[in-house]
Amino acid sequence: MLVHELNVLAERVKAEPVSRRGFLLSAAATSAGLAIGYRPLEGLAATEPSKQGGDLAAYISISEDDSVTIYSSQFDMGQGSYHGVATLVLEELGADWAEVKVEGASGNVAHYGNIMWGGQFQGSGGSTSMASSWHRYRKAGAAARMMLVEAAAQAWNVPTPEITVSKGVIAHAGSGKSSGFGAFAKAAANLTIPDTIALKDPSEWTEIGNPDLKRFDRVGKTRGVQDFTIDVKLPGMLTAVMIHPPKFGATVVSFDADEAKALKGVTDVVAIDRGVAVVATDMWSALKGRDLVTVTWDESKAETRGSAEIMAEYHALATKAPTAVARTDGDPEAALSTAAKVLEATYEFPYLAHAAMEPLNAVVRMNADGGLEIWGGHQLPDLYRQIAAKVAGLPPENVRMHIMKTGGGFGRRGTPDADVILEAVSIGKAIGWKAPVKVQWTRENDTRGGRYRPAYVHRLRAGIDADGKLVAWDNHIVGQSIAANTSFTGLIKDGIDATSVEGSSTLPYAIPNLSVGLTSTDVQVPVLWWRAVGSTHTAYATEVFLDEVIAETGADQVQFRLDLLKDHPRHAGVLKLAAEKADWGRPLPEGHHWGVAVHESFQSYVAELAEVSVEDGEVIVHRVVAAVDVGTPINPDVIKAQVEGGVGFGLGSVLQEELTLTDGVVDQGNYDTYLPLRIERMPQVEVHIVPSTESPTGIGEPGVPPIGPAVSNAVFRATGQRVRTLPFEKGFKSA
């Protein structure tokens, strides 16, 4: 649901709109050679050079040294989008992987607008990277190949159909002539764009769908030579660390920095809207200076409740009528009143941190020509550029965003207020732009600085008739809106934040009487999308409660679901495949039990079966069998890796992760108190991909939602206990 709603951001980005259809390709001769990119159809000739200028004008730049640079409109935070985009280009271009590199691009919505979000602004999220790139990058690669072939044909005086392109070599068998791309790059750039861009038939694919193709960037990351924002070093650069308010909503009254300023290396201590920044020649000096600053805070408007008080309020609200209704089928209340059996359960979900390996950071530099450069994990670069320009007092075209890879994001880099980017620009401005500045958050800044998966309470009721059929379903969700009071308010319609109910309001099961209600709460704890967004709690609540219904009827976990999925063949397809690969029905080792869950998020379908035992009160997940339907599988190895990672990410969140507050102050600070999954608890994961010719969807997030309910359902079969309060470390032990 989120991917269809996010184009509300277009109102904030004053750029030329782009249609999903009607693209022409344009070529531009650059100092590098041939550059290929899209142009909007309206009012532009096919050969008009890009107004952006330079290599940023294109998706592909081919140099005379045969190197191929691909400019990705999508942001890579470890999910493999750069590799996916490169695969699409190379499939059609015929380049050699050894000659390829991918860089992040920004600054031109006509080229880089996310097509799945209406094309009107650039951004990565909602597992849309491959869907947005599917046509544009294949066509760009094919156009470049056709133009290189034409240039070679003219130079060699041979027919174009006789020329082949493979692994970076243009060849003509009849004459024995061959060449790399670079020899014809400039000549190709001067040719007219072909009227028809011919794409390969799927039967000809060697890269797309190749199960043996490994990520081209794996070596650099394995060797530790991949640069991230934390590695950026500019001449004369200063480092800033932040002192944030201990309570959300507090503001700076005054601060005493005399001792800090006397410390060697500390150059400045400045107050900005988000707190106090200590600026120094290096990180260590900034940290030492930070510890010497005394800040007085105004907490009159701060959140002072602890998480226990907040959750108590949620539980009370869940027993009342919802303030808005997201879905109503039939007459659920009437069906519940006449049902032979009514089940009721309440599920509680804590705040969760994103806890990425690389804490938030950004680098800014003001150049002598008045241009501002910003390095960072720019998940929403158009929005961030607008915000940065406003703070710096510059026109947006004077702000250049350098798109860096990041050591994880999970949604944390996509903030409505551009938080760490805003801090960096504000600090640079406060010190008079005298030097480049890197703002580097510590782990504690990252854990305590806000932007969490919202806490939620679900109250569910189900009605079962005398024949054991599920005839009524009611789900009341209580929690914070991610979109409220932000630039994303367009996500809220008729009182419903789509991110709060997705996965619940779209429940696929054939239940004749169904309702989903929402009560959005007013809490000052800053929240944000978290990997798989609303499905992180809705999948758990719905799949575990459905399992309660199944247990009550004595039905089979798989068959009961399949009977309710008669109108949803893709849900049913992944469930059948997972069950088949798990040898469903075959006895497990003594003490081992299966749990089942199936869920769709971002138009991708995932079923997971978890083999679990409980030993001395500890939940042990031995094996997970997953089946996924992501449409046409572009990179099978990446798909498997993302599901494996999603299982680990989601498993940690249900077993032990929890962010709590006491009197408005976050209790956790680092990995010793906030506990992502440890490697010894990672299960064996098998991933099976449904063959498909449908348009591709994403897999960076959809592997996360099913793992929690699958494990929970297995725990019930092992112990007879339901885990309705997460994490398991709390809910299972108290059950």
Secondary structure, 3 states (H helix, E strand, C coil): CHHHHHHHHHHHCCCCCCCCCCEEEEEEECCCEEEEEEEECCCCCCCCCCCCCHHHHCCEEEECCCCEEEEECCCCCCCCHHHHHHHHHHHHHCCCHHHEEEEECCCCHHHHCCHHHCCCCCCCCCCCHHHHHHHHHHHHHHHHHHHHHHHHHHHHCCCHHHEEEECCEEEECCCCEEEEHHHHHHHHHCCCCCCCCCCCCHHHCCCCCCCCCCCCCHHHHHHCCCCCHHHCCCCCCEEEEEECCCCCCCEEEEEECHHHHCCCCEEEEEEECCEEEEEECCHHHHHHHHCCCEEEEECCCCCCCCHHHHHHHHHHHHCCCCCEEEEEECCHHHHHHHCCEEEEEEEEECEECCCCCCCCEEEEEECCCCCEEEEECCCCHHHHHHHHHHHHCCCHHHEEEEECCCCCCCCCCCCCCCHHHHHHHHHHHHCCCCCCEEEECCHHHHHHCCCEECCEEEEEEEEECCCCCEEEEEEEEEEECCCCCCCCHHHEECCEEHHHHCCCCCCCCCCCEEEEEEEEECCCCCECCCCCCCHHHHHHHHHHHHHHHHHHHCCCHHHHHHHHCCCCHHHHHHHHHHHHHCCCCCCCCCCCEEEEEEEEECCEEEEEEEEEEEECCEEEEEEEEEEEECCCCCCHHHHHHHHHHHHHHHHHHHHCCCECEECCEECCCCCCCCCCCCHHHCCEEEEEECCCCCCCCCCCCCCCCCHHHHHHHHHHHHHCCCCCECCHHHHHHHC
